[in-house]
Amino acid sequence: MKIFSRLRSTFTCVICISLCPLSAQESVWEYTISQDLSAKPLAYWKKISKPGTTVCFTGTYIGSNGEVSGISVPSTLQTIGKKNGTRWFPLITFRSEAIGKKLLSSPQLRKSLVRNLELYLEEHSFYSGIHLDFEGLGPEHSTHYKELLLELQPALKKKGKLLTLAVFPSEEIDPKLSGFHSAIYKENLADEIVLMAYDLHSPKTSPGPVTEFDWAKRNTELLLKTYQPEQIWLGLPLYGYYWKKGNKKPKLLTRMMDKKFALEFGKEAKGIYIIKTENGEGSLILEFDHWIKYANSLKLSGIAFWRLGF
């Protein structure tokens, strides 16, 4: 049993290292799914939770009347987080697009939402703030989103809490998606921004790389016209896609499961492996030195990964 215990401990540590590609970096943002908060062993979270790390977890939702509900971080993880100086943010989204449109277009419901978010943080004082990930809403709701943020940020600031946002790239992406976030590029509306520099190509597009360095660079520099470098996180994917010829839907690739495949059939080009085989094409990031060097050169806050477990 002791041998098995040692092997299990070693295996857990190896997994933790593989899931945290910037484990040696001081500043990293890690997205995780809510199920992992209780499903992953304590050793996993001890390895991840350290000074300079931000953990952002899914599972918190906004309802039709602006009510906020979701899972809570287990007390054991809160203890580790406090001890190691880790920041924790709930990723908050609408339960449906219809709810999002209804709430944002109503001044009264927006005020209710702001108040409910304030109350939510009073009940969860452990959190450093909130992370809004509003997607799927059209450009016509961009102004309403701006109005919400203009009300919300000062309210959170009074409580010593941060407002952070996930933001689509502005260039070379579906304008129905990017248009909703257009106001965020024009005015400083949050404390921190995670630029979602991924899904340049996805199951909804034609085959191609999931991200590109020059594309991410252009969109980062657009944000820098409005935000200070330390407000910006460069969001990168720990996944990619592979399109087999004749199949419209690509296979999901992850660093954890498909590194060997990417090394065998891929060629590194500006921070991403471009995969070409006789049967198809795809991409996957394996190393992050190129991206880290760029982020450091601009003095960005750091790299944000979607997501732990990939």
Secondary structure, 3 states (H helix, E strand, C coil): CHHHHHHHHHHHHHHHHHHCCCCCCCCEEEEECCCHHHHCCHHHHHHHCCCCEEEEEEEEEECCCCCEEECCCCHHHHHHHHHHCCEEEEEEEECCHHHHHHHHCCHHHHHHHHHHHHHHHHHCCCCCEEEECCCCCCHHHHHHHHHHHHHHHHHHHHCCCEEEEEECCCCCCCHHHHHHHHHHHHCCCCCEEEEECCCCCCCCCCCCCCCCHHHHHHHHHHHCCCCCHHHEEEEEECEEEEEECCCCCCEEEEHHHHHHHHHHHEEEECCEEEEECCCEEEEECCCCHHHHHHHHHHCCCEEEEECCCC
